[in-house]
Amino acid sequence: MNIWLRMYADKNRIPLREVVAEVRLNRQSSAETVFEYSVDLRGELTAEQRHELRQQVVDCPVSQTLLKRISFRDVSAGEES
C-alpha cells in the first residue's frame, strides 16, 4: 500500500509527505479471511487528494491480486523423491 500510494502520488504530483499503513488479518470467520487496514496520509493534501489516494488503496495491484480466487496446485507430480 505504501509503495503504491507513493508511486501514485509522485506520478500525479500529489504532495504526499508520508504514509503510515497498518494491516491486520481477521480470521474470525472460517469462511472468510479479512484484511483490515488503516491508512494515515500525511502532507498538505486537499480533501479531493485524500479521497483519490484512499481510492488507490482499493485499486492497488496487491489488493486486486488478493481479491481474486486463490488456489494451490501441486506441480511436483511425477517427480521421484
N, C-alpha and C positions, 0 to 999 in steps of 0.2 A: 504494500500500500504506500509506504513512504517513498520508495523509489519511483513508483508510477506517478504519484502526485507531484513529486519534484520535477520529473521529466515533463509532465503536462504543463505545470506552472511555468517552467523555463521556456518551453515551446510557445506558450501563449502570452508570455510576458506578464504573468501574474506575480505580484510581489510577495510570494510566499517565503517567509524567513525560516520557518521551521515547522515540521510535522511531528507530532507525537501520537503514535497509534498503539493501542492495546487490543489484543485479540485473545479471547477466551474460548475454550472448547466446551460446549454444553452437551453432555450425553445423558441427560435426564430421561429422554425418551429412547426406548430401544429401537424404535422405527426410524429415528432421525438424528443426525448429528448437526448441531447448530454452532456456527462460528459467530460469536457475539463480539462486536467491536465498538470501540470509541475512537474518534479522531479529533485531535486538538490542532487546529490550524492557527499558526501564529504569523503575524505580519500585518501590515497596513492593507487589509483586504476589505472590499466593499461587500455588502450582503449578497450581491449577484455573484461575485467571485467565490465567496464561501459556498454558495449553493452549487455553482459549477464544479468546484473541487469535490464537494461531497458526492455529487452525481458520478464523478470519475472513480470514486472508490468502488461503486457498484459495477462500473463498466471496465475496471482494470482487468488485464489478461489473467491474473491469478484467480480473481473472483469468478470470472467467466469459465475458467477451466474447472474450478471446484464445483460449480453449479451443474456440470454435466454428469451423466451417469458414469460411475466408476466400476470397472470390473477387474478381476485378477485372472490371468491366463498363464498356465504352465507351459513354457516354451522349451523345457528340458526333456520333453517326451522323446524317447528313442535314444537318449544318451545312456551309455553304460557307466556305472559307478566304479 
